[in-house]
Amino acid sequence: MDQKSAINELKALSTQIHTYQSIQTLLHWDAETYMPEGGISPRSEQLATLASLIHELKTSKKFEQNLKKLIHLNTGKPTALGKKLSSPEKVMVREWRKEFLKVTKLPGDFVKTFSHLTSEASQVWRLAKKEDNFQSFAPYLEKIIHLSRKKAEILGFKNHPYDALLEGYEPCMTEAKVAVFFSKLKKAILPLVKEIQKKKTIDDTFLQKTIDHDTQMEIGHLLFSKLPLDPKHSRLDLSSHPFSLALHPLDSRITTRLIPNAFISNIFSILHEAGHSLYETGLPLEYFGTPLCEAVSLTIHESQSRFWETFIGRSKSFWKYFYPLLQKKIPHLTKVPLNHFYQAIHRVTPSFIRVEADEVTYCLHVILRFEIERELIAGTLSVNNLPDAWNDKMKELFGITPPNHSMGCLQDIHWSLGDFGYFPTYALGNMAAAQIFQAMKKQFKDWEDRISSGDLAFLRTWLKENIHSLGKTYSTENLIKRVTGSVLSEKAYVDYLKEKYK
Ligand code: CO
């Protein structure tokens, strides 16, 4: 037995796991797009079967035995055989060990209970949101929080139970580190919002004119075709919430949603999801089935979507290129000059819903969620007091109070799915995107000319080379340092907002 046969066994198992996962992804995509409503119960059965097959493989003796030949499970140090591996293989083994320790820590029964609870809870949440009935969702949320705390205990943490949950989405972060970033962001953004609100508001009623379904879909496909996505490997569909799912670097799907009197939301959704898709299709194909063909973290994933949605999609250069094309589809825009349009899409107004927020107040929504989440998990805030705590924080950060719970603490699906610790990555992704954008500008002095002439491919090439093609080779922190020359920080994002809005 040498290191070759151990690594090959692991690669084969891991490829099998990834293949099952891509089937899972396809089933999820279908459930959100074309599946008839009545298909939900057989679909849950299919997904549960795949989940247990994946769990079996990930925790199998065969996996463990081969892994142990190459790395010491308790210390993470390579064995004598492990030292003989190539550098990409060393990365694989390092990541496989992390994943193995994580999945074997959580008992199978616990995982099953959690998954049953959250699949029921997300159904209850949907109805509760629709009927504005917090009380019907509260007992489920209480159970989810209880189990999430238990999960944190099983996974282990040093300072705050939230650390253990956060680690699942962003391994580089802790509650304390996030708290420092967020207090700096708050300090910069709150006065900026006040200052912007003093300025005269611009007429943006032309953004609220009803645009029919077919025209919006045409605009969607037009934009999709202009982005540097390969139509042979990606597609655009409709769903109730926009998302991006990748089965494989050769097969990635994104969706958009159409709001009749807010056509701009369609455009920004596509730009956002395309950013995710470009990441997934830019992962190195030759490593499919291994961690080298996986995204680093949710922070980096979100940095890619925000890069396209915000930093490119809200740039003047992009609109110099895309506005004339849009005007051809929406005739009433021919009366609105580019400058006016550009200012209108940058209007800042405190709002209740995170997903519809402007780019200045966006992070405040994430901060609100983080401040509440960590208290729920620590047990210093009870579910009963959640609606009041939510409304108090809305008042403190935005100066407004939601008219109902559907627009308040019931607005997002994440808690019903047990995704505690997920939200901070939205803001961290913004911070990283701002740093990446800065680095791009340094590299390409003519970036504005290129984009306004419709050349977006150079951005894809650059991102692919510096981020996508590296898979999980570097941690979030090291990757950001490598691409931008500095550590993850809120500074670039704050500078960007100040420069743009002052
Ligand atoms: Co996203």
Residues whose N, C-alpha, C, O or C-beta is under 5 A from the ligand:
A	BS01	CO	S305
